[in-house]
């Protein structure tokens, strides 16, 4: 595939998986992402080779069944005061919980009118490609929660990372064993540095995070930081990519065959322009100084 162009599924339709995430399970790659068409929130595609993507289903819509978990969260998936009666569900990530045998989705939730609620939301299913039940939205420990991701560390603990305090900081939460709630707020990062779109990976036993500055739909300079532990001390932010991150914003990191890939969105903008959003996939390499870098390449390579 060519970076910055629409990616098509095996039926020839444009792939709508913006702000998303790829999970590998039993020989398949599952690609989840935002889909704002009609009554849809999140769509799912699957592939054996990362190049041929088969549409699976719209796993979260306005009509998804709802059910409370131990946490009694807000179950609303519609808002009559918003355009088209929808809320916003952004940056969906799905991860498998081997202990419960369920696939759990976390995302950013807003009311569809403004961005003042700043919540996370959760859904789960017993299969990766559909059948999800929505469990509601909430503010973790009362904090705002916007751009977000999920990450499992080398010791097996899973974390939810999201922008807080009107995007001024990033919060790291350890999840409960069933992944259906936050168990502990373990770290606040980059105080008043306004980072969003966090994406994590490991390299040589250390944790790396790539994030962007807050400039709305306009792209900006991505930066990276690293730590020896997720809940430990992170290094000062340093630049990666060019001044606009090749006109993209980080969505997630993908590790395949010993290589690390940055997957970003090249946003079309708000409103109808949103549907023109495309993707950028670039390999992350390490220089002689040990620092990560990525160069522009028209070919998406692994995709």
N, C-alpha and C positions, 0 to 999 in steps of 0.2 A: 504494500500500500504506500501511497505517497503522502507525506506529511502535509497537513493543512488542506487536504481535500476531503470530501465526504467519503466515509467508509460505508460499503454496502454489505448487507447480509446475503445469505445464499439464495434468497428470493429476489435479489436486486433492489431491495428497499434500503433507504438510508438508516444507518444504525443510530439510535437515540440512546446514548449511555453517557451523558455528560456528568462531569463531577464525580465519576464513578469509581469502580474498584473491580479487580479481577481476583477471583478465588479459584484455587485448583482443588478438585475433589474427584477421586476414583477415575483418573484418566481424562477428565474433562476440565477445561477452563471455563468458568462462568463469569461473564462480564455484566455487571449491574450498573445502572446509571439513571440520571434524571431523564424523564420523558414528559414534556409539558403539553403534549397534544391531548385534545378532548378531555376525558375525565381521568387521565393517566398521571401517575406520579413517578413510578419506577418501573423500568423494563429490564428483562434478563435475556441474554444471548449465551450460547455455548459453542465451544470449538475444541477440536482435538489438537490443532496445530497453531492456533493464534492467528491464522490467516483466513480461514473459512468459518464465518460466524452464522450460526443457525438461530433464528428467533425462537425463544421459548414461550414467554408469556409476559403480560403486564403484571408484575407481582404485587404492586401496590397501586390502588386506584381509589376513587371516592366511594366505591362499593365494596371494598375489602371488609370482610367480617372483623369485628372488634371483640376484645376480651381483656379484662383486667388480669394482671399477674399479682404478685405479692404487693407491688407498688400500684396504688390506685391513681393512675395518671389520667390526663384529659384525653378522651377517646375521639374527639372531633376530627373528622377528615374532610369536612366541608365548612364553608362560611358563606351564608347568604349575602353578606355585605361586600364580598369581594367580587372581582371580575370573574365571570363564569362559575361563581359559587365555590371556588376551590381555595385551599390553603396552599402554601409552598412547602415542598419537601425537597431538600437539596443535599448534595454530596452523600448519597447512600452508600454504605459499606456493609457487606455481608460476610460473616465468618461462621465456621462450623464449630459447634461445641461437642466434642467427643464424649463428654460425660453424660449429656442429656440426649445426644443424638439429634439435636435440632440446629437449624441454620438461623442465625440471628442477625437482623438488620438494625443498624443504627444510622440516623440521619439528622439533619438540621431541619427544624420545623418553624414556620412563621405563619401568621394568620391570613396571608393573601392580600392584605390591605397595606400593611407597613412591616417594618422589620423591628418592631419594639418588643415582641414576645421572646425572641431569641432562646428557643428551647431545643432540646434533643428529642427524638422520638424513636420508638422501638417496634419491631414486628418480628415474628418467628414462624418457622415452618418445619415439618419433618422431611422436606425434600428441598433441593437447592433451586429448582426451576419453577416453583409455583406453590399454591396452597398456603400462602402466608396469612397469618392473623395479626391484626394491628393491636398493639398493647398501649398506645397512647404517647403523649408528649409531656415533658416536664423540664424544670430548671434544676440541674443537679446541685444539690445542697443549696438551692436558692440562687445559684449563679447563672448569668447569661451563658448561652451556648450557641455558637454559630458554626462557621466552617469547621469540619471535623474529620477524624479518621479513626480506624481501629488498628491495633498492632499487638501481636503476641511476641513476648521477648524470648530470649534463649532459655530461660528457666521455666517457661510455660505459662506465665501470667499474661493476661490479656488486658489491654488498656484502651480507654477512650480518650482522645485528645481533641480539644475544641477551643475555639476563640472565645474569650470571656471579656467582661467589663467593656462593652461596646468595642470589642476587638482589640483593646489595648494590650491584653495579655493572652497567653495560651495556658490552659489548664490541662493537667494530666490526671486522669482518674483510673484507678484499678477497678475492674469489673468484678461483680459477684461471680460465684462459681457457675451459675446458670447463664451468665452474660445478660441478664434481664434487668440489671440495675447497677448503679455505681456503688462500690464498696468503700472506697477511700479516695479522697483528694490528696494525691501524693506529691504534687509539684506544681508551682506556677512559674512559667518561663517568660522571658523577654518582656519584662514589666515595662509597659508604656511604649513598646516598639511596634505595635500594630501589625502583627503577623497573622496571616490567614493561610488557608489551603495547605495544611501540614501533610507531609507524605514521608514515611519512614522506611528505612532499610538497614540491614546489618552488613558489616564488612570487617573481616579479621577480628571478630568478637566484639566490635564496637557498634554503637547505634548512631545512625545519621538521620537528620531531619532536614528536608528541604521545605521552604515555605515562601510565601510572597508577601509583599507589602499590600496595604489596603488602598487600592485605587479604582474601586468599582469594576466596570467592565474593561477598563484600559489595562493592558499588560504592563508589568514592571520588572525590575531586577530581582530574580530569585536569590535567596541566600541559604547557606547550609550551616549546620552546627552539629557537634557530635558529643557523645557521652559514653562512659563505660557502663552506666546503668540507666534505665529509663527514668527512675526516680532519683538519679544522681545529679551532679553538677554538669551543665552543658556549656560548651565553649562559646566564645563570642561569635556572632554571625559574620559570615564571609560570603562574597559574591560567587555565584555559579551561573554559567551561561552568559549571554550578552545583556544589554541594558533593558531589554524587554522579554528576556528568556525566550527569544525567538518567537515573539508575539504569542506567548502561551502562559498558562497558569497551572501549577502542579495539581494533579488529581490523585495519583498514587504511584508507587514504585513497584516494578515487576522484576522478580529474580528468575532467570531461566538459564540452564546450562552453564552455571557459574558466572553469568553476566548479569548486570544490573541495568534496568531500563527505567528512564523517567517517562511517565505518561501524563501529558498535560492537555488542557482544553484551550483551543483558540476560539475564544468567545466571539459570537457575532454581535452581541449587545443585548439589550432588553427587548421586551415586546416580541413582535414577529421576527425580529433579527436574531432572536435566541435560537431559532430553528436552523440557522445557517452555521451554527457552531461546528467546528471540526476538531481534529485531534493531532497532537504532535508526540511522536515517540522517538526518544534519543537514548543512546547508550551512555551510561555514566562510567567514566574511566578515572584512574588515579595517576597523578603525576609523580615525578621523582621526589617531590616534596611531600608526598603522601596525601595531598589534598585532592578531593574529587573535582572533576570538571566534565563538561559536555560541550561538544561542537555541533554545529548545524549539519544535518544530512537530510537531503530531500527524501531519500528512501527510508521508510519507517523500519526497515530491517526485519526484526523479529515478527512484525505484524504483516 
